[in-house]
Amino acid sequence: MGKAADNREDQFRYVKNRINMLNQVVSTMDEENVDNEDYERVLEMVEKLQMKMARFKKDWENERE
């Protein structure tokens, strides 16, 4: 997946890229044919992004200390 995002710029770029990827995935789904597996896949992507963002937030808070 590439090198770790270890500074604010790289971390925010990572978030932007993941949001774009999530948007692409969701945009390709047909609302009339979405099944539970599709929903679970999107939910998993959102949850992983949320965890990553929480870690980045801690990194940023630790920078200020």
Backbone torsions as a table, in degrees:
resi	resn	phi	psi	omega
1	MET	NA	-11.0	-179.8
2	GLY	114.6	-177.9	-178.4
3	LYS	-76.9	160.7	-178.6
4	ALA	-67.8	145.5	176.1
5	ALA	-85.3	106.0	-174.0
6	ASP	-117.9	9.1	172.5
7	ASN	-136.1	165.4	-174.4
8	ARG	-55.7	-44.0	-177.4
9	GLU	-63.2	-46.7	179.7
10	ASP	-66.3	-38.6	179.3
11	GLN	-64.3	-44.5	-179.9
12	PHE	-68.4	-36.9	175.6
13	ARG	-61.0	-41.0	177.1
14	TYR	-59.0	-47.1	-179.9
15	VAL	-60.9	-46.5	179.3
16	LYS	-59.9	-43.8	179.6
17	ASN	-63.6	-41.4	179.6
18	ARG	-66.6	-39.5	177.6
19	ILE	-64.9	-41.9	176.5
20	ASN	-61.4	-42.5	179.2
21	MET	-63.3	-44.1	178.6
22	LEU	-60.9	-42.4	178.0
23	ASN	-61.1	-42.2	178.8
24	GLN	-62.9	-42.7	179.8
25	VAL	-62.6	-48.7	-177.7
26	VAL	-66.0	-38.3	-178.3
27	SER	-64.3	-27.9	-178.7
28	THR	-83.2	-9.6	-178.2
29	MET	-83.1	140.9	177.6
30	ASP	-92.0	117.7	-176.0
31	GLU	-54.6	-34.1	-176.5
32	GLU	-76.2	-16.9	-175.8
33	ASN	-120.5	11.9	179.4
34	VAL	-69.0	131.7	177.7
35	ASP	-113.5	-179.4	-176.6
36	ASN	-61.1	-37.1	179.4
37	GLU	-63.6	-41.9	176.9
38	ASP	-61.0	-46.8	-179.5
39	TYR	-60.6	-44.4	-179.9
40	GLU	-63.0	-39.3	179.6
41	ARG	-63.3	-44.1	178.7
42	VAL	-65.9	-43.1	179.2
43	LEU	-60.3	-41.6	178.4
44	GLU	-62.7	-42.0	177.9
45	MET	-61.5	-43.2	179.7
46	VAL	-64.3	-44.5	-179.1
47	GLU	-64.0	-41.6	177.6
48	LYS	-63.2	-40.8	178.0
49	LEU	-65.0	-41.1	178.9
50	GLN	-60.7	-42.5	178.3
51	MET	-64.0	-42.4	-179.7
52	LYS	-64.0	-42.5	-179.8
53	MET	-65.4	-36.1	177.3
54	ALA	-63.8	-40.1	177.1
55	ARG	-64.7	-43.4	178.2
56	PHE	-61.3	-40.1	179.5
57	LYS	-60.0	-43.2	177.6
58	LYS	-62.7	-41.3	177.4
59	ASP	-58.1	-45.2	-177.4
60	TRP	-66.9	-38.3	177.8
61	GLU	-65.9	-37.8	179.0
62	ASN	-68.6	-28.8	177.0
63	GLU	-62.8	-35.6	-176.9
64	ARG	-74.0	-19.7	-176.8
65	GLU	-81.2	NA	NA
